[in-house]
Amino acid sequence: MENFRKVKTSEEEMPLPFPDLPPDVVEMKVKEGSKIRNLMNFAMAQMELNGRRQIVFSGCGRAVTKTITCVEIMKRKLGGLHQVTKVRYKTVLEVWENQELPPDGPAQNLTVHKNVPSICILLSRDPLDPNQMGYQPPEPQHEVGEDTSGSATKGLKRPLPPPCKELLPKKLQVQVSDSSRGSGTTAGQLD
């Protein structure tokens, strides 16, 4: 494999494993490089400002732990959320290209099919069926966010700011100054 380099990665699209979800449910697709602060600001704005009743967090591979972290932060901040967790496998296709071209033939590509673990977690303000596999009831109210020792924010570098209306669009544009070309600006997309 030392002569090959990865040129393309694509994930298999799978429907959410939760029946009876409203068609406009927000799905937070957590990626390995996603910033937890950005994910949480958007998710909290959806639940608090838009009044959403349900939200789904999903991630696969190395993003599974980050997905669980987001869910735990959300449960701690909002409280009273019912949870259903579904674990499954997702197929990821990787295309590798040979760096050393054979003198008498076309470039060789290698396609690898990987089965990686995937997690989908539904959080709901409304009660869910407690008999379904993966159900977790809400934490008792006295445990949610009322820790006087300060461990409610333990693990966070700084507390999350309150959600604001500007975070509601799905794609955020940021102006970045380009110092190498003078005073021009370019727009970049925020994770």
N, CA, C and O of each residue as an XYZ file, in Angstrom:
764
protein
N       0.815     -1.201      0.000
C       0.000      0.000      0.000
C       0.856      1.261      0.000
O       0.315      2.361     -0.119
N       2.184      1.134      0.131
C       3.017      2.335      0.187
C       3.036      3.102     -1.128
O       3.389      4.281     -1.146
N       2.661      2.453     -2.228
C       2.630      3.131     -3.522
C       1.249      3.697     -3.857
O       1.056      4.251     -4.940
N       0.316      3.566     -2.965
C      -1.046      4.039     -3.206
C      -1.351      5.249     -2.324
O      -0.812      5.390     -1.227
N      -2.226      6.115     -2.828
C      -2.726      7.213     -2.002
C      -4.241      7.276     -2.150
O      -4.793      6.988     -3.211
N      -4.900      7.661     -1.053
C      -6.356      7.727     -1.042
C      -6.804      8.958     -1.819
O      -6.353     10.067     -1.535
N      -7.688      8.772     -2.797
C      -8.159      9.894     -3.613
C      -9.625     10.229     -3.359
O     -10.072     11.324     -3.698
N     -10.377      9.305     -2.770
C     -11.802      9.571     -2.566
C     -12.339      8.685     -1.447
O     -11.977      7.514     -1.331
N     -13.209      9.267     -0.628
C     -13.910      8.518      0.416
C     -15.376      8.900      0.350
O     -15.710     10.082      0.266
N     -16.249      7.912      0.389
C     -17.686      8.207      0.392
C     -18.392      7.249      1.336
O     -18.049      6.071      1.436
N     -19.401      7.797      2.035
C     -20.183      7.010      2.985
C     -21.486      6.569      2.343
O     -22.057      7.277      1.513
N     -21.939      5.408      2.733
C     -23.238      4.912      2.305
C     -24.320      5.712      3.027
O     -24.279      5.840      4.250
N     -25.276      6.244      2.292
C     -26.390      6.974      2.913
C     -27.405      5.966      3.422
O     -27.846      5.080      2.689
N     -27.766      6.113      4.679
C     -28.730      5.207      5.294
C     -29.852      6.025      5.922
O     -29.599      7.106      6.455
N     -31.082      5.533      5.869
C     -32.173      6.258      6.537
C     -31.991      6.179      8.058
O     -31.344      5.269      8.575
N     -32.567      7.138      8.746
C     -32.488      7.140     10.203
C     -33.239      5.927     10.756
O     -34.295      5.569     10.233
N     -32.718      5.296     11.794
C     -33.326      4.057     12.301
C     -34.489      4.273     13.261
O     -34.830      3.369     14.023
N     -35.103      5.448     13.239
C     -36.200      5.748     14.150
C     -37.499      5.899     13.359
O     -37.592      6.774     12.498
N     -38.503      5.062     13.637
C     -39.778      5.209     12.935
C     -40.548      6.411     13.483
O     -40.314      6.849     14.609
N     -41.439      6.919     12.699
C     -42.370      7.983     13.101
C     -41.694      9.303     13.467
O     -42.195     10.029     14.325
N     -40.573      9.624     12.835
C     -39.966     10.937     13.049
C     -40.663     11.957     12.169
O     -41.058     11.631     11.050
N     -40.824     13.186     12.646
C     -41.386     14.211     11.761
C     -40.430     14.464     10.592
O     -39.217     14.315     10.742
N     -40.965     14.844      9.439
C     -40.106     15.008      8.256
C     -39.088     16.141      8.402
O     -38.061     16.135      7.724
N     -39.356     17.102      9.269
C     -38.436     18.233      9.401
C     -37.515     18.107     10.619
O     -36.985     19.113     11.093
N     -37.316     16.885     11.133
C     -36.452     16.692     12.295
C     -35.018     17.100     11.926
O     -34.554     16.846     10.815
N     -34.336     17.730     12.873
C     -32.968     18.181     12.643
C     -32.031     17.007     12.899
O     -32.068     16.389     13.963
N     -31.181     16.704     11.902
C     -30.170     15.663     12.068
C     -28.805     16.329     12.113
O     -28.399     16.986     11.154
N     -28.100     16.164     13.216
C     -26.760     16.701     13.387
C     -25.783     15.611     12.959
O     -25.564     14.648     13.695
N     -25.195     15.759     11.771
C     -24.229     14.773     11.275
C     -22.846     15.175     11.773
O     -22.237     16.120     11.272
N     -22.373     14.451     12.753
C     -21.096     14.761     13.390
C     -19.981     14.088     12.592
O     -20.038     12.890     12.314
N     -18.983     14.862     12.233
C     -17.813     14.356     11.499
C     -16.604     14.385     12.419
O     -16.626     15.020     13.473
N     -15.561     13.698     12.011
C     -14.345     13.634     12.825
C     -13.760     15.025     13.080
O     -13.254     15.284     14.172
N     -13.820     15.911     12.104
C     -13.246     17.244     12.243
C     -14.218     18.313     12.717
O     -13.843     19.483     12.805
N     -15.460     17.942     13.026
C     -16.452     18.921     13.482
C     -16.040     19.510     14.821
O     -15.450     18.826     15.657
N     -16.350     20.765     15.013
C     -16.087     21.441     16.280
C     -17.311     21.285     17.178
O     -18.427     21.613     16.775
N     -17.103     20.786     18.391
C     -18.212     20.550     19.317
C     -18.947     21.848     19.609
O     -20.175     21.850     19.691
N     -18.228     22.948     19.768
C     -18.856     24.240     20.066
C     -19.832     24.636     18.950
O     -20.940     25.091     19.233
N     -19.433     24.467     17.699
C     -20.313     24.825     16.580
C     -21.548     23.919     16.531
O     -22.665     24.391     16.316
N     -21.334     22.615     16.732
C     -22.465     21.679     16.737
C     -23.449     22.022     17.847
O     -24.661     22.041     17.630
N     -22.921     22.292     19.037
C     -23.784     22.550     20.189
C     -24.513     23.884     20.063
O     -25.681     23.981     20.439
N     -23.853     24.902     19.545
C     -24.536     26.189     19.359
C     -25.733     26.035     18.429
O     -26.812     26.556     18.711
N     -25.547     25.324     17.325
C     -26.637     25.134     16.375
C     -27.753     24.275     16.984
O     -28.931     24.615     16.875
N     -27.377     23.162     17.623
C     -28.379     22.254     18.196
C     -29.169     22.931     19.316
O     -30.390     22.789     19.388
N     -28.480     23.662     20.183
C     -29.169     24.350     21.282
C     -30.112     25.427     20.740
O     -31.208     25.615     21.268
N     -29.691     26.132     19.690
C     -30.559     27.143     19.083
C     -31.811     26.490     18.509
O     -32.904     27.042     18.629
N     -31.664     25.325     17.888
C     -32.821     24.633     17.324
C     -33.805     24.220     18.423
O     -35.015     24.374     18.262
N     -33.297     23.706     19.518
C     -34.167     23.209     20.590
C     -34.768     24.352     21.420
O     -35.939     24.288     21.793
N     -33.984     25.391     21.713
C     -34.472     26.453     22.587
C     -35.196     27.560     21.831
O     -36.290     27.962     22.227
N     -34.605     28.054     20.757
C     -35.188     29.197     20.052
C     -36.248     28.782     19.043
O     -37.254     29.473     18.883
N     -36.038     27.670     18.366
C     -37.012     27.216     17.369
C     -38.073     26.302     17.970
O     -39.058     25.978     17.306
N     -37.885     25.888     19.205
C     -38.884     25.058     19.875
C     -39.007     23.661     19.314
O     -40.084     23.068     19.371
N     -37.930     23.120     18.773
C     -37.970     21.745     18.256
C     -38.194     20.778     19.409
O     -37.715     20.998     20.521
N     -38.919     19.720     19.134
C     -39.212     18.721     20.163
C     -38.215     17.559     20.116
O     -37.988     16.889     21.123
N     -37.616     17.323     18.928
C     -36.702     16.199     18.774
C     -35.504     16.618     17.932
O     -35.599     17.498     17.076
N     -34.368     15.962     18.198
C     -33.154     16.193     17.417
C     -32.391     14.871     17.381
O     -32.414     14.107     18.346
N     -31.713     14.607     16.257
C     -30.959     13.364     16.086
C     -29.489     13.718     15.878
O     -29.159     14.578     15.062
N     -28.617     13.051     16.619
C     -27.176     13.158     16.417
C     -26.705     11.845     15.804
O     -27.077     10.768     16.270
N     -25.881     11.936     14.752
C     -25.352     10.720     14.139
C     -23.887     10.922     13.783
O     -23.460     12.025     13.440
N     -23.128      9.839     13.873
C     -21.714      9.876     13.528
C     -21.219      8.466     13.298
O     -21.814      7.503     13.784
N     -20.122      8.342     12.552
C     -19.568      7.011     12.311
C     -18.045      7.053     12.412
O     -17.421      8.107     12.289
N     -17.474      5.884     12.639
C     -16.024      5.776     12.726
C     -15.476      6.545     13.908
O     -15.938      6.384     15.038
N     -14.484      7.385     13.639
C     -13.833      8.153     14.708
C     -14.724      9.256     15.281
O     -14.380      9.853     16.301
N     -15.845      9.531     14.652
C     -16.751     10.578     15.140
C     -17.757     10.062     16.169
O     -18.552     10.844     16.689
N     -17.741      8.772     16.471
C     -18.712      8.204     17.404
C     -18.559      8.825     18.793
O     -19.559      9.193     19.409
N     -17.338      8.947     19.295
C     -17.148      9.505     20.638
C     -17.551     10.972     20.692
O     -18.090     11.428     21.700
N     -17.296     11.713     19.620
C     -17.687     13.126     19.583
C     -19.213     13.243     19.554
O     -19.772     14.167     20.145
N     -19.882     12.327     18.880
C     -21.344     12.305     18.833
C     -21.911     12.092     20.240
O     -22.842     12.786     20.648
N     -21.352     11.139     20.971
C     -21.820     10.857     22.332
C     -21.562     12.056     23.239
O     -22.395     12.387     24.083
N     -20.412     12.706     23.067
C     -20.097     13.889     23.874
C     -21.129     14.987     23.651
O     -21.586     15.609     24.610
N     -21.500     15.231     22.399
C     -22.514     16.255     22.093
C     -23.839     15.933     22.769
O     -24.488     16.817     23.329
N     -24.237     14.672     22.716
C     -25.512     14.260     23.316
C     -25.477     14.469     24.830
O     -26.444     14.959     25.414
N     -24.379     14.104     25.453
C     -24.286     14.248     26.912
C     -24.302     15.719     27.326
O     -24.913     16.066     28.337
N     -23.645     16.579     26.565
C     -23.679     18.018     26.854
C     -25.100     18.542     26.722
O     -25.562     19.315     27.562
N     -25.795     18.121     25.668
C     -27.157     18.582     25.424
C     -28.090     18.140     26.553
O     -28.913     18.923     27.027
N     -27.959     16.880     26.981
C     -28.795     16.382     28.072
C     -28.515     17.151     29.358
O     -29.439     17.425     30.123
N     -27.266     17.501     29.604
C     -26.893     18.230     30.817
C     -27.432     19.650     30.770
O     -27.914     20.161     31.781
N     -27.357     20.302     29.599
C     -27.788     21.697     29.476
C     -29.312     21.837     29.519
O     -29.832     22.730     30.187
N     -30.030     20.958     28.811
C     -31.487     21.098     28.716
C     -32.233     20.335     29.793
O     -33.196     20.851     30.360
N     -31.812     19.134     30.081
C     -32.492     18.317     31.076
C     -33.849     17.822     30.578
O     -34.448     18.427     29.689
N     -34.323     16.735     31.148
C     -35.641     16.199     30.830
C     -35.764     15.590     29.447
O     -36.876     15.452     28.936
N     -34.648     15.219     28.824
C     -34.693     14.667     27.473
C     -34.701     13.138     27.516
O     -33.901     12.516     28.215
N     -35.622     12.549     26.756
C     -35.661     11.108     26.569
C     -34.662     10.771     25.472
O     -34.452     11.569     24.559
N     -34.041      9.589     25.555
C     -32.999      9.223     24.596
C     -33.204      7.805     24.096
O     -33.549      6.901     24.857
N     -32.982      7.626     22.782
C     -32.938      6.286     22.193
C     -31.664      6.222     21.370
O     -31.412      7.082     20.526
N     -30.859      5.188     21.624
C     -29.577      5.019     20.934
C     -29.632      3.785     20.058
O     -30.063      2.719     20.499
N     -29.199      3.927     18.828
C     -29.117      2.804     17.889
C     -27.683      2.726     17.375
O     -27.121      3.719     16.912
N     -27.102      1.536     17.462
C     -25.752      1.298     16.972
C     -25.853      0.361     15.773
O     -26.605     -0.613     15.800
N     -25.102      0.658     14.731
C     -25.132     -0.164     13.525
C     -23.802     -0.009     12.797
O     -22.908      0.690     13.274
N     -23.673     -0.648     11.660
C     -22.484     -0.509     10.834
C     -22.847      0.215      9.550
O     -23.941      0.047      9.010
N     -21.912      1.020      9.072
C     -22.100      1.776      7.845
C     -20.948      1.407      6.902
O     -19.814      1.223      7.344
N     -21.243      1.303      5.614
C     -20.210      0.980      4.633
C     -19.575      2.254      4.105
O     -20.261      3.167      3.645
N     -18.255      2.298      4.179
C     -17.488      3.419      3.657
C     -16.648      2.902      2.498
O     -15.959      1.888      2.615
N     -16.717      3.615      1.376
C     -15.927      3.238      0.192
C     -14.724      4.164      0.095
O     -14.858      5.386      0.159
N     -13.532      3.559     -0.061
C     -12.312      4.333     -0.264
C     -11.722      3.954     -1.605
O     -11.616      2.770     -1.926
N     -11.337      4.950     -2.393
C     -10.684      4.713     -3.675
C      -9.228      5.121     -3.526
O      -8.920      6.256     -3.163
N      -8.333      4.176     -3.812
C      -6.892      4.399     -3.713
C      -6.304      4.346     -5.124
O      -6.687      3.500     -5.932
N      -5.383      5.243     -5.406
C      -4.760      5.334     -6.730
C      -3.291      4.963     -6.620
O      -2.605      5.390     -5.692
N      -2.806      4.161     -7.574
C      -1.407      3.748     -7.599
C      -0.544      4.930     -8.037
O      -0.808      5.545     -9.070
N       0.480      5.244     -7.256
C       1.377      6.363     -7.569
C       2.389      6.002     -8.639
O       2.811      6.859     -9.415
N       2.783      4.730     -8.683
C       3.745      4.282     -9.698
C       2.972      3.725    -10.886
O       2.458      2.607    -10.837
N       2.897      4.508    -11.941
C       2.150      4.085    -13.127
C       2.916      3.015    -13.880
O       4.118      3.159    -14.107
N       2.235      1.936    -14.273
C       2.905      0.928    -15.093
C       3.241      1.534    -16.465
O       2.450      2.310    -17.002
N       4.408      1.187    -17.038
C       4.812      1.808    -18.301
C       3.911      1.462    -19.481
O       3.835      2.230    -20.440
N       3.232      0.332    -19.430
C       2.443     -0.085    -20.596
C       0.941     -0.100    -20.360
O       0.207     -0.658    -21.176
N       0.452      0.498    -19.261
C      -0.983      0.412    -19.003
C      -1.526      1.640    -18.306
O      -0.781      2.551    -17.944
N      -2.841      1.651    -18.121
C      -3.485      2.785    -17.448
C      -3.226      2.740    -15.928
O      -2.721      1.751    -15.396
N      -3.578      3.814    -15.268
C      -3.419      3.896    -13.819
C      -4.305      2.853    -13.147
O      -5.407      2.566    -13.615
N      -3.819      2.296    -12.060
C      -4.571      1.286    -11.340
C      -5.218      1.916    -10.114
O      -4.575      2.633     -9.346
N      -6.490      1.634     -9.954
C      -7.214      2.080     -8.770
C      -7.635      0.872     -7.965
O      -7.884     -0.206     -8.506
N      -7.709      1.073     -6.658
C      -8.118      0.032     -5.746
C      -9.288      0.573     -4.937
O      -9.197      1.657     -4.360
N     -10.387     -0.175     -4.892
C     -11.559      0.247     -4.118
C     -11.678     -0.645     -2.894
O     -11.688     -1.871     -2.999
N     -11.768     -0.005     -1.726
C     -11.850     -0.732     -0.459
C     -13.202     -0.445      0.175
O     -13.594      0.713      0.314
N     -13.911     -1.491      0.556
C     -15.189     -1.373      1.261
C     -14.914     -1.636      2.736
O     -14.454     -2.716      3.105
N     -15.199     -0.642      3.579
C     -14.989     -0.796      5.023
C     -16.335     -0.742      5.735
O     -17.196      0.069      5.394
N     -16.505     -1.603      6.715
C     -17.668     -1.524      7.598
C     -17.197     -0.864      8.887
O     -16.388     -1.427      9.624
N     -17.714      0.345      9.154
C     -17.307      1.087     10.341
C     -18.506      1.233     11.284
O     -19.647      1.315     10.830
N     -18.247      1.264     12.591
C     -19.354      1.440     13.523
C     -19.989      2.814     13.363
O     -19.311      3.796     13.063
N     -21.287      2.865     13.566
C     -22.054      4.096     13.425
C     -23.052      4.172     14.572
O     -23.531      3.148     15.060
N     -23.359      5.391     14.997
C     -24.315      5.579     16.093
C     -25.305      6.668     15.715
O     -24.934      7.681     15.120
N     -26.565      6.452     16.064
C     -27.625      7.454     15.900
C     -28.322      7.576     17.250
O     -28.741      6.580     17.840
N     -28.438      8.814     17.727
C     -29.051      9.049     19.030
C     -30.171     10.068     18.864
O     -29.948     11.186     18.400
N     -31.375      9.665     19.250
C     -32.545     10.531     19.211
C     -32.762     11.112     20.601
O     -32.863     10.374     21.581
N     -32.833     12.439     20.682
C     -33.187     13.130     21.915
C     -34.557     13.756     21.722
O     -34.814     14.383     20.695
N     -35.439     13.591     22.702
C     -36.809     14.067     22.561
C     -37.299     14.674     23.864
O     -37.055     14.145     24.949
N     -38.000     15.803     23.733
C     -38.669     16.393     24.898
C     -39.929     15.597     25.236
O     -40.357     15.558     26.389
N     -40.518     14.964     24.219
C     -41.726     14.167     24.411
C     -41.349     12.755     24.849
O     -40.294     12.252     24.461
N     -42.192     12.109     25.651
C     -41.893     10.735     26.083
C     -41.791      9.792     24.879
O     -42.528      9.926     23.903
N     -40.872      8.848     24.972
C     -40.684      7.824     23.950
C     -41.052      6.476     24.551
O     -41.210      6.357     25.766
N     -41.188      5.461     23.705
C     -41.542      4.118     24.160
C     -40.413      3.542     25.009
O     -39.330      3.287     24.482
N     -40.630      3.331     26.303
C     -39.555      2.833     27.165
C     -39.197      1.373     26.912
O     -38.196      0.885     27.437
N     -40.005      0.663     26.110
C     -39.741     -0.749     25.832
C     -38.826     -0.958     24.631
O     -38.374     -2.077     24.389
N     -38.548      0.093     23.883
C     -37.690     -0.114     22.723
C     -36.224     -0.202     23.139
O     -35.791      0.399     24.122
N     -35.484     -0.970     22.356
C     -34.076     -1.217     22.652
C     -33.289      0.091     22.561
O     -33.441      0.838     21.595
N     -32.457      0.370     23.552
C     -31.622      1.564     23.552
C     -32.251      2.776     24.218
O     -31.707      3.877     24.131
N     -33.401      2.594     24.889
C     -34.082      3.722     25.533
C     -33.400      4.086     26.847
O     -33.004      3.211     27.617
N     -33.268      5.392     27.093
C     -32.789      5.902     28.387
C     -33.751      6.990     28.846
O     -34.013      7.934     28.100
N     -34.280      6.876     30.061
C     -35.189      7.916     30.557
C     -34.408      9.176     30.912
O     -33.186      9.126     31.056
N     -35.101     10.304     31.055
C     -34.411     11.539     31.462
C     -33.821     11.391     32.858
O     -34.318     10.625     33.683
N     -32.747     12.145     33.105
C     -32.156     12.158     34.442
C     -33.106     12.895     35.379
O     -33.814     13.804     34.944
N     -33.133     12.523     36.645
C     -33.962     13.269     37.597
C     -33.534     14.740     37.635
O     -32.349     15.047     37.504
N     -34.475     15.623     37.810
C     -34.219     17.068     37.732
C     -33.155     17.554     38.697
O     -32.407     18.470     38.355
N     -33.055     16.982     39.888
C     -32.080     17.492     40.845
C     -30.646     17.199     40.422
O     -29.718     17.815     40.947
N     -30.441     16.266     39.477
C     -29.096     15.941     39.016
C     -28.672     16.776     37.823
O     -27.476     16.876     37.549
N     -29.594     17.372     37.112
C     -29.278     18.051     35.861
C     -28.816     19.476     36.129
O     -29.597     20.313     36.581
N     -27.540     19.750     35.848
C     -27.017     21.108     35.879
C     -27.011     21.789     37.230
O     -26.753     22.992     37.280
N     -27.279     21.100     38.331
C     -27.341     21.752     39.634
C     -26.199     21.338     40.539
O     -26.332     21.401     41.761
N     -25.097     20.924     39.980
C     -23.967     20.484     40.779
C     -23.235     21.700     41.328
O     -22.726     22.518     40.561
N     -23.179     21.823     42.636
C     -22.555     22.999     43.249
C     -21.039     22.922     43.225
O     -20.376     23.933     43.454
N     -20.469     21.752     42.954
C     -19.023     21.639     42.926
C     -18.425     22.146     41.619
O     -17.203     22.218     41.489
N     -19.257     22.492     40.663
C     -18.771     23.016     39.376
C     -18.494     21.932     38.356
O     -17.943     22.227     37.296
N     -18.857     20.680     38.635
C     -18.565     19.620     37.674
C     -19.553     19.607     36.516
O     -19.382     18.825     35.581
N     -20.585     20.453     36.549
C     -21.523     20.524     35.422
C     -20.808     21.038     34.185
O     -21.182     20.686     33.067
N     -19.794     21.858     34.362
C     -19.033     22.358     33.217
C     -17.659     21.721     33.152
O     -16.804     22.167     32.386
N     -17.436     20.686     33.944
C     -16.154     20.003     33.946
C     -15.905     19.416     32.562
O     -16.811     18.830     31.969
N     -14.720     19.562     32.055
C     -14.392     19.053     30.736
C     -14.562     20.091     29.646
O     -14.016     19.925     28.555
N     -15.302     21.154     29.906
C     -15.446     22.220     28.930
C     -14.392     23.276     29.207
O     -14.190     23.659     30.360
N     -13.724     23.747     28.181
C     -12.712     24.779     28.354
C     -13.353     26.078     28.806
O     -12.806     26.789     29.650
N     -14.497     26.382     28.250
C     -15.260     27.554     28.669
C     -16.732     27.244     28.422
O     -17.054     26.462     27.527
N     -17.625     27.841     29.196
C     -19.050     27.516     29.034
C     -19.566     27.963     27.670
O     -19.078     28.930     27.085
N     -20.564     27.234     27.183
C     -21.172     27.585     25.898
C     -21.946     28.885     26.038
O     -22.613     29.102     27.049
N     -21.865     29.760     25.026
C     -22.659     30.982     25.093
C     -24.123     30.648     24.848
O     -24.432     29.592     24.295
N     -25.036     31.542     25.257
C     -26.450     31.272     24.987
C     -26.687     31.266     23.475
O     -26.023     32.002     22.747
N     -27.625     30.445     22.995
C     -27.870     30.391     21.553
C     -28.413     31.717     21.046
O     -29.129     32.423     21.756
N     -28.064     32.044     19.809
C     -28.569     33.284     19.228
C     -29.132     32.999     17.838
O     -28.780     32.003     17.207
N     -30.000     33.878     17.376
C     -30.726     33.695     16.113
C     -29.791     33.558     14.912
O     -30.147     32.895     13.938
N     -28.594     34.173     14.957
C     -27.695     34.127     13.807
C     -27.207     32.720     13.514
O     -26.748     32.456     12.403
N     -27.291     31.807     14.474
C     -26.773     30.464     14.289
C     -27.774     29.515     13.648
O     -27.453     28.350     13.414
N     -28.971     29.986     13.362
C     -30.009     29.095     12.861
C     -29.828     28.648     11.421
O     -30.228     27.526     11.111
N     -29.248     29.447     10.503
C     -29.055     28.908      9.158
C     -28.085     27.732      9.191
O     -27.194     27.677     10.038
N     -28.264     26.787      8.261
C     -27.424     25.605      8.257
C     -26.000     25.914      7.815
O     -25.063     25.285      8.307
N     -25.811     26.854      6.912
C     -24.468     27.199      6.460
C     -24.169     28.618      6.918
O     -24.900     29.558      6.604
N     -23.109     28.749      7.646
C     -22.710     30.054      8.142
C     -21.558     30.577      7.298
O     -20.629     29.832      6.985
N     -21.609     31.815      6.937
C     -20.543     32.431      6.154
C     -19.706     33.307      7.072
O     -20.249     34.038      7.899
N     -18.412     33.238      6.934
C     -17.502     33.996      7.760
C     -16.604     34.808      6.847
O     -16.112     34.295      5.842
N     -16.388     36.058      7.184
C     -15.486     36.909      6.419
C     -14.086     36.777      6.995
O     -13.877     36.976      8.192
N     -13.128     36.440      6.140
C     -11.747     36.272      6.565
C     -10.897     37.218      5.744
O     -10.984     37.223      4.516
N     -10.072     38.025      6.407
C      -9.231     38.947      5.655
C      -8.056     38.190      5.065
O      -7.508     37.287      5.698
N      -7.679     38.552      3.882
C      -6.576     37.915      3.185
C      -5.395     38.886      3.218
O      -5.324     39.799      2.396
N      -4.479     38.699      4.149
C      -3.382     39.642      4.339
C      -2.349     39.557      3.222
O      -1.608     40.515      3.001
N      -2.282     38.430      2.510
C      -1.269     38.302      1.457
C      -1.630     39.092      0.201
O      -0.746     39.392     -0.602
N      -2.892     39.434      0.012
C      -3.288     40.175     -1.186
C      -3.779     41.567     -0.861
O      -4.381     42.211     -1.720
N      -3.556     42.040      0.299
C      -4.016     43.392      0.620
C      -5.269     43.336      1.458
O      -5.322     42.639      2.471
N      -6.289     44.082      1.028
C      -7.498     44.201      1.847
C      -8.661     43.373      1.332
O      -9.797     43.600      1.749
N      -8.422     42.425      0.447
C      -9.526     41.586     -0.070
C     -10.051     40.648      0.987
O      -9.342     40.317      1.937
N     -11.293     40.213      0.831
C     -11.871     39.280      1.763
C     -12.394     38.087      1.003
O     -12.756     38.183     -0.170
N     -12.429     36.961      1.688
C     -13.000     35.749      1.098
C     -13.994     35.187      2.090
O     -13.859     35.363      3.301
N     -14.998     34.504      1.555
C     -15.995     33.876      2.427
C     -15.642     32.424      2.603
O     -15.296     31.746      1.636
N     -15.724     31.936      3.824
C     -15.449     30.540      4.105
C     -16.614     29.916      4.848
O     -17.382     30.618      5.504
N     -16.749     28.618      4.752
C     -17.852     27.935      5.432
C     -17.370     27.419      6.767
O     -16.268     26.883      6.878
N     -18.199     27.584      7.777
C     -17.886     27.148      9.126
C     -18.390     25.735      9.308
O     -19.487     25.417      8.849
N     -17.613     24.856      9.975
C     -18.060     23.483     10.246
C     -19.250     23.471     11.147
O     -19.761     22.401     11.481
